[in-house]
């Protein structure tokens, strides 16, 4: 359910995907999504006019007091994150134009997803990318890629068997939106096979964090 308070904060009590779908119905732009905390914690939209709040109520949102809104928001019920590990350079590509990740297996998960760059390198894939998409951006050299760490996050919106993107090979494709690359920090972690769980405090606990700049070099 979508919840709003008198101040104009709007959240979902179930998941982030529901919140974005409802915001779209209201005509809100995706860039208006507020994430003052990491990932989805404290995430909300601001309804800045009485008209917008009334329209939200008319579409089925429930008015609550600010305390109830924060207490009921879906991120209060979440103590961790979902993550997916990929070989380089494919993990880098997710944040530079690749909207779908090819897998041999399907998965029902939908929602926020951390992208983990594994320790593995795909030289054949790198050469194919340089030839196929070399006109769109310069591929970094191997030494410039990050390995064994979380490098960003996306929203997984679908799992498909067909897709119009030239990046799709199948048999299944995980479709991603809202890719956000970590520009200044990465978070070392060991990857796993398939989608896996990560504790909500993975940024803490004394784990090493160091500065990086992952911005691509465009022609």
C-alpha positions, 0 to 999 in steps of 0.5 A: 500500500502507498502511504502519505503524510500531511507533510507530503512524504510518500512511501510504500509499505511493501517495496520500492517497485510499487512506489515507483509505479504509483509515482508514475501514475501521479506523473512524478519524474523518476529523478524526484525520488529521494534517497537520503540514506543508502540504497532504499533506506528512507526512500520516498517521493515528496508531494509538494502540493495539496492537489498532488496529495489529493490525487494520490488519495483518490488513486488509493493511497492512505493518509497516515501520520509521519511516525506511522509512515516511517514505521510502516515503510518497506525499508523498515522491514528489510535487514539486507539486500539482494545482489548479483555477481558478474564477470568484468567487463560485463559488470561495468557495462551495466552502468554504461548502456547495458540494460539486460543481463543474460543468464541461463536461469530465470528468477522471480525477484524484482526490486533493488539489486546490488551489482557485484564485480567478480574476480573473473575476467572475460577476455573474449567478451572484452574483445567483442565489446570493443568491436561492437560498441567501440564507437559509443565509448572507449573500453577501459583497459583491464587494469582499470576495472574493479574486481571483487567488490560492489560497484553499484546498484540497479532495480530489477524490473523483469526476467524475460525470454525475448528482448529487443536490445542488442545486448540480449542473447538469452535464454533469459534476460534480467532487465534493469532500470535506474542503474547507479554506479558508485563513483567515489567508493566501492565495497569489497565483497566475495561474490556467489552464484545466482542472486544472493543476500547481503547484510544491511550493514555491509558498508560497516563492520570494519570492511575496507573501503577505498576511493575510486573513479569509475567514470568512462572515457567517452569519444 
